[in-house]
Amino acid sequence: MDTNNQDKSIKKVFFVGNNCVFLRDKHNQLFFSMKKFHTLIILLTFGIGTSTLLPAQPPPAEKCACTAEQVIDHIGENCEIVGTVSQSYMYEGKVRKLFLNIDGKYPNSKLTVVIDESDFAAFPDDLSNHYTNQKVSIKGKPYWYENRKSHQLFPQVKISSPKEITILEQ
């Protein structure tokens, strides 16, 4: 262990004399003089080195509220989308997914909500039927999904928690 590093620990001692300020370490060696002190005061006065000069944070984005039909105008925005689940479909591929088609059956639905198998445990047991024919509110960020065969674009929202989908009416 380097004992010199231990000896250089700073003991903040202020000596004020003849309108001068000095800071000395525990060995009484000068490490801060009046000239440096004036620079510090100027920097603090003008806010340099303080949070006042940090770039301003943008205000939190307002969440849009829209219907499933209007969702195409809000791709990429955090939205609360209202619609009726017309159809649910459990995809049984390599990774199971549940698709909830909103305001129409596939391929004419206005929006598709996607829930991955890894998130099924957080939802009600009868997930594939639980939301069918229910008016729901979905919170999420819609994106475009391109069908591999037809290359048609479909708006989708991926959710992972029941907090992101609420039944509005029974």
Backbone bond lengths (Angstrom), bond angles and torsions (degrees), N, CA, C in turn:
res aa  C-N    CA-C-N  psi(-1)  N-CA   C-N-CA  omega(-1)  CA-C   N-CA-C  phi
1 M - - - 1.448 - - 1.519 108.84 -
2 D 1.294 117.93 137.57 1.453 122.98 -178.48 1.528 109.13 -82.42
3 T 1.317 116.25 112.69 1.463 119.31 -178.26 1.524 111.24 -74.34
4 N 1.348 117.68 -20.82 1.460 119.74 178.99 1.519 111.32 -64.17
5 N 1.345 117.40 -35.24 1.458 120.37 178.82 1.526 110.98 -66.02
6 Q 1.323 116.71 -34.40 1.461 119.45 178.36 1.528 110.11 -69.11
7 D 1.311 116.69 -37.39 1.463 120.87 -177.97 1.519 112.48 -70.82
8 K 1.342 118.00 -20.83 1.454 121.27 -177.50 1.516 112.99 -90.84
9 S 1.319 117.42 9.39 1.460 118.23 178.35 1.526 108.42 -63.78
10 I 1.314 114.70 144.33 1.458 119.79 -171.67 1.515 110.39 -91.83
11 K 1.276 114.54 130.69 1.449 121.23 172.47 1.521 104.51 -110.28
12 K 1.306 116.58 112.31 1.463 120.05 -174.05 1.521 109.29 -76.41
13 V 1.296 113.97 105.51 1.457 120.87 179.01 1.515 106.96 -122.86
14 F 1.314 117.09 127.10 1.451 121.57 179.08 1.529 108.88 -100.09
15 F 1.318 115.50 129.45 1.448 120.65 172.37 1.515 106.89 -117.04
16 V 1.281 116.78 120.92 1.458 120.98 179.42 1.512 107.24 -113.65
17 G 1.305 114.79 122.01 1.458 119.02 179.00 1.507 109.73 -158.02
18 N 1.323 117.43 137.47 1.464 123.01 -179.35 1.531 111.60 50.13
19 N 1.335 116.64 45.24 1.469 123.49 -179.80 1.521 113.22 58.47
20 C 1.307 118.13 26.96 1.463 122.12 177.71 1.523 108.55 -117.98
21 V 1.320 115.20 148.86 1.454 120.42 177.64 1.518 108.06 -119.96
22 F 1.327 116.29 132.36 1.451 121.59 178.12 1.522 108.64 -130.51
23 L 1.296 115.76 142.81 1.454 121.05 172.62 1.520 107.09 -116.05
24 R 1.306 116.08 135.85 1.459 119.49 -177.30 1.532 108.92 -129.34
25 D 1.356 115.11 151.81 1.461 119.16 176.28 1.521 109.39 -84.45
26 K 1.334 116.41 -175.55 1.464 119.01 -174.93 1.521 113.15 -67.99
27 H 1.334 116.96 -13.13 1.461 120.69 177.04 1.522 110.85 -98.04
28 N 1.343 115.30 12.53 1.451 122.52 177.73 1.530 112.42 66.04
29 Q 1.352 116.50 26.17 1.458 119.83 177.57 1.522 108.56 -92.79
30 L 1.315 115.51 134.20 1.459 121.50 -178.04 1.526 109.79 -68.21
31 F 1.299 117.70 128.30 1.463 119.52 175.23 1.522 111.60 -130.39
32 F 1.299 118.73 -0.88 1.462 121.27 179.05 1.513 107.80 -150.58
33 S 1.297 116.19 119.11 1.455 119.57 -177.25 1.518 110.74 -111.21
34 M 1.321 116.12 177.22 1.460 121.92 -178.97 1.524 110.93 -60.07
35 K 1.328 117.58 -37.47 1.466 120.60 -179.28 1.525 109.76 -61.24
36 K 1.313 116.97 -46.25 1.463 120.77 177.75 1.525 110.73 -66.21
37 F 1.335 116.78 -34.89 1.449 121.15 179.46 1.527 110.87 -63.69
38 H 1.360 117.08 -42.97 1.468 120.63 177.32 1.526 110.73 -60.83
39 T 1.321 117.16 -41.42 1.461 120.91 178.34 1.522 110.23 -61.28
40 L 1.337 116.38 -43.20 1.460 121.00 178.69 1.525 111.20 -61.64
41 I 1.325 117.01 -44.94 1.465 121.03 179.80 1.525 110.25 -61.51
42 I 1.318 117.71 -42.93 1.471 121.28 179.30 1.527 110.03 -62.96
43 L 1.317 116.45 -45.47 1.463 119.92 -179.98 1.528 111.03 -61.44
44 L 1.316 116.99 -44.10 1.459 120.04 -179.92 1.528 111.88 -68.45
45 T 1.327 116.92 -35.32 1.464 120.99 179.43 1.521 111.10 -63.35
46 F 1.318 116.52 -41.11 1.461 120.09 -177.85 1.529 112.45 -92.18
47 G 1.309 117.08 5.03 1.454 121.02 173.04 1.508 114.87 82.76
48 I 1.314 118.71 8.64 1.457 120.33 179.81 1.522 108.08 -72.62
49 G 1.302 115.06 130.25 1.456 119.46 -179.95 1.516 112.65 88.01
50 T 1.310 117.28 2.25 1.459 119.69 177.30 1.510 108.96 -112.78
51 S 1.287 115.65 172.21 1.465 120.16 -177.12 1.519 112.42 -69.12
52 T 1.336 118.81 -13.25 1.463 119.59 -178.73 1.515 112.04 -67.64
53 L 1.326 117.23 -20.85 1.457 119.35 179.89 1.518 113.34 -99.32
54 L 1.323 116.62 0.04 1.458 119.01 176.46 1.518 108.82 -68.21
55 P 1.322 117.18 147.91 1.461 118.05 179.32 1.521 110.33 -59.29
56 A 1.302 115.16 137.85 1.461 120.21 -179.30 1.520 109.83 -65.35
57 Q 1.313 115.90 137.70 1.460 120.94 177.06 1.520 108.23 -76.85
58 P 1.319 116.99 135.38 1.463 117.45 177.59 1.518 109.68 -64.56
59 P 1.316 116.56 148.74 1.466 117.98 178.26 1.517 109.67 -62.59
60 P 1.330 117.75 149.11 1.458 118.90 -179.90 1.523 110.30 -58.74
61 A 1.317 115.00 136.66 1.461 119.96 -178.69 1.523 109.31 -65.01
62 E 1.315 114.55 134.69 1.450 118.71 176.78 1.520 108.61 -72.05
63 K 1.315 115.94 139.40 1.455 119.17 177.40 1.511 108.36 -78.00
64 C 1.305 114.77 134.96 1.457 118.14 177.19 1.524 108.65 -81.65
65 A 1.286 115.38 154.45 1.463 121.72 174.61 1.515 105.72 -124.47
66 C 1.326 115.37 125.48 1.460 118.32 -177.04 1.521 110.57 -152.06
67 T 1.308 114.58 169.51 1.460 120.42 173.92 1.521 107.68 -88.85
68 A 1.318 116.47 167.98 1.464 120.33 178.16 1.526 110.80 -61.23
69 E 1.324 116.60 -32.61 1.460 120.24 179.39 1.531 111.80 -68.63
70 Q 1.321 117.84 -31.07 1.464 122.63 -179.10 1.523 113.41 -86.12
71 V 1.326 117.57 -6.68 1.465 121.04 -172.54 1.539 112.69 -60.50
72 I 1.312 118.73 -28.19 1.467 120.62 -178.67 1.529 111.89 -64.29
73 D 1.331 116.91 -19.88 1.463 120.92 176.62 1.523 112.11 -86.85
74 H 1.329 117.31 -1.78 1.466 121.13 -175.37 1.525 112.21 -129.24
75 I 1.319 117.18 29.00 1.470 121.13 178.00 1.535 108.61 -62.25
76 G 1.322 115.68 131.53 1.460 121.07 178.07 1.516 114.76 87.07
77 E 1.322 118.29 -2.87 1.461 121.96 178.92 1.525 109.80 -101.79
78 N 1.326 116.08 150.16 1.466 119.61 172.07 1.510 107.34 -72.98
79 C 1.311 116.80 119.75 1.470 121.34 -173.49 1.517 112.10 -131.32
80 E 1.319 113.26 157.81 1.453 121.56 165.78 1.518 104.95 -113.11
81 I 1.327 115.87 114.71 1.456 122.44 -172.20 1.524 108.83 -112.09
82 V 1.325 115.66 131.65 1.459 120.59 -178.96 1.525 109.24 -112.18
83 G 1.327 115.87 134.21 1.453 121.50 178.15 1.516 110.29 -172.00
84 T 1.321 115.78 178.31 1.461 121.85 -179.83 1.524 109.52 -109.92
85 V 1.323 116.15 132.12 1.467 121.15 178.29 1.526 107.46 -74.27
86 S 1.333 115.78 110.10 1.464 121.20 -177.82 1.515 112.06 -88.82
87 Q 1.326 116.83 -26.70 1.464 120.66 -173.82 1.520 108.83 -157.40
88 S 1.321 116.18 144.70 1.467 120.65 170.51 1.517 107.96 -124.10
89 Y 1.332 115.03 145.77 1.464 119.60 -177.68 1.523 108.41 -141.38
90 M 1.323 116.41 125.77 1.459 121.67 177.53 1.524 108.42 -94.55
91 Y 1.325 116.09 113.61 1.462 121.84 177.27 1.519 107.61 -83.42
92 E 1.326 116.75 126.86 1.468 122.01 -175.39 1.518 111.47 -110.10
93 G 1.306 118.36 46.05 1.468 122.06 178.85 1.519 110.72 -86.81
94 K 1.347 116.01 -154.64 1.470 120.58 178.67 1.520 111.04 -56.08
95 V 1.308 115.43 -41.94 1.456 121.77 175.26 1.519 107.30 -118.62
96 R 1.320 116.46 120.18 1.459 120.10 179.96 1.526 109.89 -70.46
97 K 1.333 115.00 141.54 1.460 121.53 177.17 1.515 108.03 -141.50
98 L 1.325 114.92 148.04 1.457 120.06 173.16 1.524 107.25 -107.89
99 F 1.328 115.62 129.88 1.461 122.14 177.23 1.525 107.82 -109.38
100 L 1.314 117.08 126.20 1.455 122.98 173.82 1.522 107.09 -108.86
101 N 1.317 117.04 113.11 1.467 121.44 -179.70 1.524 108.57 -89.55
102 I 1.311 115.44 125.87 1.455 122.70 -174.10 1.524 109.95 -103.23
103 D 1.325 115.69 133.51 1.477 123.78 176.49 1.526 112.41 54.15
104 G 1.307 116.87 51.37 1.462 122.62 176.33 1.514 110.77 137.02
105 K 1.326 115.13 154.12 1.463 120.35 178.35 1.527 109.39 -88.31
106 Y 1.332 114.80 150.86 1.459 120.75 179.41 1.538 108.94 -58.75
107 P 1.301 118.88 136.55 1.463 131.56 6.58 1.529 113.86 -95.20
108 N 1.324 117.52 14.37 1.459 120.79 -177.31 1.525 113.82 -99.12
109 S 1.323 117.54 10.64 1.467 119.59 179.97 1.532 109.86 -70.81
110 K 1.301 115.64 153.27 1.469 121.47 -179.70 1.519 111.60 -83.03
111 L 1.344 116.33 -23.26 1.465 122.56 -177.83 1.517 108.13 -159.46
112 T 1.327 116.25 146.42 1.458 121.01 173.94 1.521 108.54 -121.29
113 V 1.332 115.80 128.11 1.457 122.01 175.71 1.529 106.81 -96.08
114 V 1.340 116.39 131.35 1.466 122.07 -176.98 1.526 109.11 -113.70
115 I 1.347 115.61 130.18 1.466 121.59 175.51 1.525 107.25 -124.95
116 D 1.332 117.47 121.51 1.465 122.41 179.38 1.525 111.30 -78.20
117 E 1.333 115.11 152.04 1.458 121.70 179.98 1.529 111.97 -55.41
118 S 1.309 117.87 -36.56 1.468 120.85 -179.08 1.528 112.39 -62.13
119 D 1.337 116.65 -16.99 1.462 120.81 -179.39 1.535 113.04 -104.46
120 F 1.331 118.51 -2.54 1.465 121.91 -176.40 1.527 112.52 -56.73
121 A 1.313 118.47 -37.90 1.470 122.11 -174.68 1.524 112.24 -60.55
122 A 1.317 117.51 -27.38 1.466 120.59 -178.74 1.527 112.44 -77.09
123 F 1.325 117.21 -16.42 1.464 122.32 -175.24 1.526 110.94 -98.07
124 P 1.347 117.51 168.47 1.476 120.55 176.66 1.525 111.88 -57.37
125 D 1.330 116.30 154.32 1.464 122.40 -175.39 1.530 113.49 -57.17
126 D 1.302 117.55 -47.56 1.466 121.27 -177.36 1.536 109.19 -90.79
127 L 1.315 115.12 58.61 1.463 121.66 -171.82 1.520 113.79 -58.07
128 S 1.315 117.19 -41.45 1.468 119.39 -175.88 1.532 112.65 -65.84
129 N 1.337 118.18 -23.91 1.468 120.85 179.42 1.535 113.47 -109.01
130 H 1.318 116.95 -15.32 1.464 121.68 -172.31 1.535 113.16 -58.14
131 Y 1.309 117.73 -41.50 1.467 121.19 -175.05 1.533 113.56 -98.74
132 T 1.335 117.99 -9.95 1.462 121.50 -176.17 1.527 110.68 -61.00
133 N 1.335 115.17 133.96 1.472 124.91 -179.18 1.529 112.92 64.99
134 Q 1.300 117.24 21.36 1.459 121.96 178.29 1.529 109.92 -108.70
135 K 1.341 116.28 142.67 1.460 120.48 172.11 1.523 106.29 -81.32
136 V 1.336 116.13 126.42 1.459 120.53 -173.71 1.531 111.39 -129.71
137 S 1.316 113.59 160.93 1.458 122.40 171.39 1.522 106.49 -116.93
138 I 1.335 116.44 125.60 1.465 122.07 -178.10 1.514 108.51 -114.08
139 K 1.327 116.42 130.93 1.464 121.11 177.53 1.520 107.60 -108.86
140 G 1.328 116.11 122.35 1.458 119.76 179.96 1.510 111.89 175.35
141 K 1.319 114.24 -173.60 1.460 121.92 -178.07 1.522 108.78 -114.05
142 P 1.337 117.69 105.36 1.467 119.67 -178.98 1.523 112.10 -66.98
143 Y 1.331 115.58 148.23 1.463 122.80 178.20 1.528 107.81 -142.49
144 W 1.326 115.20 166.45 1.467 119.95 177.99 1.517 110.11 -90.19
145 Y 1.325 116.34 133.80 1.458 123.04 171.87 1.521 107.08 -111.74
146 E 1.336 116.41 130.22 1.465 120.37 178.70 1.521 109.78 -102.20
147 N 1.334 116.49 120.88 1.452 122.34 176.40 1.530 108.39 -65.39
148 R 1.346 116.43 127.94 1.474 120.59 -176.08 1.524 113.38 -64.15
149 K 1.318 116.72 -34.74 1.467 119.54 -176.84 1.523 111.82 -82.06
150 S 1.321 117.30 -50.70 1.464 120.29 -174.82 1.531 112.84 -92.33
151 H 1.328 117.64 -13.57 1.464 123.89 -175.77 1.526 112.07 59.87
152 Q 1.316 116.19 18.14 1.455 121.29 176.34 1.528 108.55 -78.42
153 L 1.323 116.69 144.02 1.462 121.85 179.44 1.524 110.16 -95.02
154 F 1.335 114.74 137.61 1.459 121.60 178.60 1.529 108.32 -130.27
155 P 1.343 118.10 134.70 1.469 118.62 175.11 1.524 110.47 -75.02
156 Q 1.320 115.51 135.51 1.464 121.40 179.26 1.519 109.63 -135.10
157 V 1.328 115.02 157.63 1.459 123.52 171.65 1.514 106.44 -134.12
158 K 1.331 116.51 129.13 1.458 121.16 177.63 1.524 107.70 -98.57
159 I 1.325 115.92 129.99 1.465 119.81 176.81 1.524 108.99 -124.01
160 S 1.324 115.55 156.00 1.461 119.55 -177.72 1.526 112.71 -132.40
161 S 1.329 116.50 0.65 1.456 119.98 -177.09 1.526 110.21 -144.47
162 P 1.337 117.54 147.24 1.465 120.04 176.27 1.529 112.32 -62.93
163 K 1.326 117.28 -18.15 1.468 120.66 176.82 1.523 111.41 -66.17
164 E 1.327 116.34 -18.31 1.459 120.91 -177.70 1.529 113.23 -91.54
165 I 1.317 117.47 -3.98 1.462 121.53 176.89 1.540 108.86 -140.39
166 T 1.324 115.09 126.22 1.459 121.06 -177.17 1.527 109.81 -126.40
167 I 1.315 116.31 133.15 1.463 120.34 174.76 1.531 107.52 -77.88
168 L 1.338 115.85 125.05 1.466 120.85 -178.01 1.506 113.08 -91.17
169 E 1.324 117.30 -38.27 1.465 121.23 -178.27 1.520 108.41 -137.60
170 Q 1.315 116.44 147.48 1.470 120.47 176.67 1.508 109.56 -90.10
